[in-house]
Amino acid sequence: MIRNIQAFRKEIGLSPKDEVTTIVVCDEELQKMLEKNKNIVAEKTNSKKLDIVTTSKETFKNKTNFKIKDKEGSIIIIGKK
């Protein structure tokens, strides 16, 4: 997950020091796994806020999809740029 978030940050032109809010939209099973490591993911991706949710009704400009093994979801980054 960290690699996916970092790659997306780079894709949208953020530098490693830019603080952002990150939202991960995924199923409940992946949500439970990520919640256990939430602080590590937030720290490694320089996310001042990290939300892991199962649904998102809003539309965001900086959004990408990911697939990890058989799990799929979306990463949304809100911040500078």
C-alpha positions in Angstrom: 0.0 0.0 0.0 2.8 2.4 0.9 4.4 1.8 -2.6 1.1 2.5 -4.3 0.5 5.8 -2.4 4.1 6.9 -2.9 3.9 6.2 -6.7 0.6 8.2 -6.9 2.2 11.1 -5.0 5.0 11.2 -7.4 2.6 10.9 -10.4 0.7 14.0 -9.3 3.9 16.0 -8.7 4.2 16.0 -4.9 7.6 16.1 -3.3 8.4 13.7 -0.4 8.1 16.6 2.2 4.6 17.7 1.1 2.1 16.8 3.8 -1.3 15.6 2.5 -4.5 13.9 3.5 -4.8 10.4 2.1 -8.0 8.4 1.7 -8.0 4.7 0.9 -11.3 3.3 -0.3 -11.3 -0.5 -0.1 -13.4 -3.5 1.1 -13.8 -4.3 4.8 -11.2 -7.1 4.9 -8.4 -4.9 3.5 -9.7 -2.0 5.7 -9.1 -4.1 8.9 -5.6 -5.1 7.7 -4.7 -1.5 6.9 -6.1 -0.1 10.2 -3.6 -2.3 12.1 -0.7 -0.5 10.3 -2.3 2.9 9.8 0.4 4.8 11.7 3.2 3.3 9.7 1.4 3.9 6.4 0.7 7.5 7.4 4.3 8.2 8.5 5.9 6.6 5.4 3.7 8.5 3.0 3.8 11.8 4.9 0.1 11.8 5.4 -1.0 14.2 8.1 -4.3 12.4 8.0 -5.1 8.9 6.7 -8.6 7.7 6.4 -9.4 4.1 5.4 -13.0 3.8 4.3 -15.2 1.3 2.5 -17.2 3.8 0.5 -16.8 7.3 -0.9 -19.7 9.1 -2.5 -17.6 12.2 -3.3 -15.6 12.8 -6.5 -12.0 13.8 -6.2 -9.5 15.2 -8.7 -6.5 13.3 -7.4 -7.8 9.7 -7.4 -6.3 6.4 -8.7 -7.2 2.8 -8.5 -5.0 0.1 -7.1 -4.9 -3.7 -7.0 -3.0 -5.7 -4.4 -3.2 -9.4 -4.9 -7.0 -10.0 -5.1 -8.0 -6.7 -3.4 -8.9 -3.6 -5.3 -9.6 0.0 -4.2 -8.9 3.6 -4.7 -6.3 6.1 -3.4 -7.3 9.7 -3.0 -4.8 12.4 -2.2 -5.9 15.9 -1.0 -3.2 18.4 -0.5 -0.9 20.8 -2.2 -0.7 21.3 -6.0 
